[in-house]
Amino acid sequence: MTSQALGFRFYASISDFFRDRKIPLPEGVEQRRNLTYGPHGRANRLDVFYPRTAEGKLPTIVNVHGGGYVYGSKEIYRRYCMDLARRGFAVVSFNYRLAPKWKFPTPLEDLNRVLTWLTEAEPGLRLDPDRVALVGDSAGAQLASQYAAIWANPEYASLFSFRTPRVAIRALGLNCGMYDLAKRAKKPREGVQLDYFGDLPEDDPRLRELDAIGGNYPPAYLATACHDFLRDAAEPMCRFLREKGVEAQWKCYGSEDREQVAHVFHVNLLLLEAGACNDDECAFFRKYL
């Protein structure tokens, strides 16, 4: 692993720890934790959350965590996913195999395994494979947006070694993300880019996810923040989706004087802006799920 990626893991883990210790677990939410969805041990475990009083199948959100492809886990997103679940959703939060040991497209393969598992899950988990939204932030937003292109475009899907299951992805929540994978994968590569892409050729057609997006792509809500270092990616992606015939909205949260409303702000439930973003995104999901 590159020194840049090691440093990122170290500082991100400290920041996440001190943030989460201040946030109480949301109430009224049932938890089913550490369920196995694949053969790779802890890297293939997931949690399911749903309102304790719920009956029957619920519209289902699958959360794809961020972390630059080299960091992150379902544990870091536990409070956030429980907060989504209390709004009336079943929520799946999962670990996936991380770079540099596992390179592109391993996280997409694991997301596909999660959705396959979802189609076979026990009824008591309240999951509905016919009403699914993918939500992701940072690298997770890129993964969610790319998987949606695979799911919606059979020709693009044929470039990958896995077969998508029969789920209906009806909406996307893309938070603080980067979306032009081909541009990001260009050489020279360093840091997390080198860790994730390795020596993958720049002209690998699997990197051209934007070319695969068309009218069958799910409606998308894109969120960013005034102090998000990827802020400039949201509006162009929203405009691009609209030009392709996809319903899309975007919003920038916070203000110049609110420096704490920054990258992946929506996970910090202590922020009023996080609550507003999560309310807006869930309202968007309800229109389609």
N, C-alpha and C positions, 0 to 999 in steps of 0.2 A: 504494500500500500504506500502511496506517495505521502510525503511528510505533510503536504497540504490537507490531504484527506484525514490523516491522523489528528491533526490540529482541529479540523472541523468536528470530528467525532468528540474530541475532548471538551471543547468549549460548548458545543451544542448540548451535550449531556448535562453539563453543569447548569446551563441556563434553563433547560427543561425541568430539571430536578427542583430548582428553587422556585420556578413558576408554579409547578403542580402542587407543591406542598402547601401553597396558600389557597388552593381551590378545593372546596369540599366536593365530595361525590354527589352528583344530582340525585334527588330522592325520587322514589316511585318507579324505579327502573329495575327490571329483572336482568340478571347477568348470567350468561352461560359461557364460561371462560376455558381457554386452552383446549379447544376442540381441534382434532387433527383433520387436515384436508389434503395432505400429500405425504410423500415418503421422506421428507428432509428434516425430520425432527422438529426442534423449536422454530426453525425457519418456516415451517409449514403448519403453524398453529393459528387459530383464529378465536375471536370472541364474538358473541351475539348478545345484543341488548334490545329490549323491547319494553313498552309500558307494562307495569305489573298487572294492571286491570284489563289488558287487552285480551280479546278473544278472536279466534280465527286468523286468517292470513292478513298481513299488514303490508302496505307499500314499503319497499325494502331499499335501503341505502347501503352501498358497499363503499367503504372508505379506503382509499389508497394513500398510505402515508408518504410524506416527503422525507428529505434528508440527503439530497444530492446523490442518490443511488448507493451511498456508502454507509448511511446512518439511518436510524429510525426503527420504531417497533410499535406494535399495537398498544403496548403499555403507555406510551407517551400520549396516545390519542384516546385513552379510556374515558376521561372526563368529557372531552369534546363529543365523543360518540354517544355517551350516555345523555348528554344534553340534547343531541339530535333525537334520540329515541323518546325522550319525554314529550316531544312534540307530536308523537303519534306514529312513529316509524319503527320498523325492525331495522337494526343497524348491524352490519358485519364489519369487523375491523380485524385485519390480518397482518401477520409477518410475511415478508417475502425474502428470498435469498439476496444478499447484498454484494455489491462490488467491494473490493477487486477480485475476490475469489470467484464470484459469479458475474459474468458480463452480459451485455446486451445479447439476446432479448429475454434473459432469465426472469426479470420481474413480470413481464407480460405473460410468460408461461405460467407463473404462479397465480397471477390474477385469473387466467383462464381456468386453472384448477379450482380456484375459489368459486367461480361461477358454475362450474360443473358440479361441485359439491353442493351448491345451493339448490340445484335441481333435484337432488336426492335427499335433502335434509329432512329430518323428522318434523311432522306437523306441529309439534309443540313449540318449535322455535319461531313460529309466526311468519316465516319467510315466504315471499311470493315471487317466484321467478318470472311471472308475467308482468310485474310492476317493479322494475329495478331502476335506480339512479346510481350512477357512479359519481363519487366526489373525491377530489384529490387536491393536494396543495404542493407547490414547488415542484420537485421532481415527480411527485404523485399526480399533480395535475397534468404533466406531460404524459405520464403513463396512462392515465384515464382517457385523455384525449386521443392518444394513439390506439389504445385498445378499442375505443369506439369506432375508429376508422376501420380497424380489422373486422369488427363485428358487422359493420354496415356495408362493407365492400368485399364481395367474394373474391374478386380478382386480386385485391391487395392481400386478403387473408390467405390466398394460395401460396404466398411467399414465405409463410411461417409453417413450422413443423407441427403445430397443434391444430385441432379442430374446435371451433367455437361451439359451445352447448346451446340448447334451445332456451335462451332467456330473452326477455324483451327489455332492452335498455332504452328507457323512455326519456331520460333526461341526464344532464351532466352538470356538476358543480365544479368549476375550475378556478381554484383560488391561488393567487400569487404565483402563477405558472410561467413556464417557458414553453413555446409551442413549435418553433421551427427547429426540428430535430436535425435536419440535414445541415443547417447552418452551425448548430452547436457541435456537431460531430466533426467538423472540418479540422484539418491539421493546421498548425502544430497543436498537439494535444498535451495538456498538463493537468495535474491535480485530479479532481474527480472525473473530468472528461477522459483522461487516460485510463483511470481505474475502471470506468464503465464501458467505454468503447474499445479499449485496447488497440489492436492493429486492424480493426475492422475497416475495409476499404471505404473511402468517402463516397464512392458511387454505388454502394450497396442499395438496391431499390427499396429495401425495408425501411431505410431512413427517410424516405420521401412520403411521409404520412400526409402532409398537406395536399399533395397531388391526389390522394385517394379520397378526399372528403367531397361528398356530394349531397344531394337532397335527402338521402336516407339517413344521414348523420343525425344523432339525437339533438333536440333543443338544448342549449347550453347557457348557463349563467356564469359569467366571469367576474370575479371579485379581485380587487387589489387595494392598496392603501397608499396614502400620500408618501410614506417613507418606506415603501416596498422597493427593494433594489431591482425588482422585475416589473415595476409599475408600467413601464412603456410597452410591455408585451400585450396587455389586456385589450386595449381599445383596437389595435390593429387586428388581433385575432377575432374580435367580435365583428368587425367590419368585413373581414375575410369570410367568416361563416355566413353572414347575411348575403354577401355576393354569391355564395354557393347555394343559396336557397334554404339555409338553415336558420331557424328562429334562434336568436341570440340576444342577450342583454349583458351589459357590463356596468359596473359601478366602482368608483373609487371612494374608500372610506377614510375618515379622519381629516386632519387639517395640518397645515404647516407647523402649528404650535403644539401638535400632539405627536412627538417623536416616538412615543411608545407604540403608536399604531403603525406598525412596520410589517416586515415580511412574516407571513403566516400568523397575522394578528388574530384571526378568527378562532384560533385554538385557545387563546388566553381569555378564559371566560370571566376574568376580572374586569375586562374592558367593555364599556358600554357599546363600543363599535363592533365588538365580537358578537354580542347579542343581536345587534341590528343586522349584521351580515348574515348570521345564521337564520334569523327570522325571514329575511328577504329570500334567501336561497331555498328554504323549506317551502315558502309560499310559491316559489317558482316550480318546485318539484310537484306540489299538489295539483298544479294545473295539468300534469301529464301522467301522474301515477294513479 
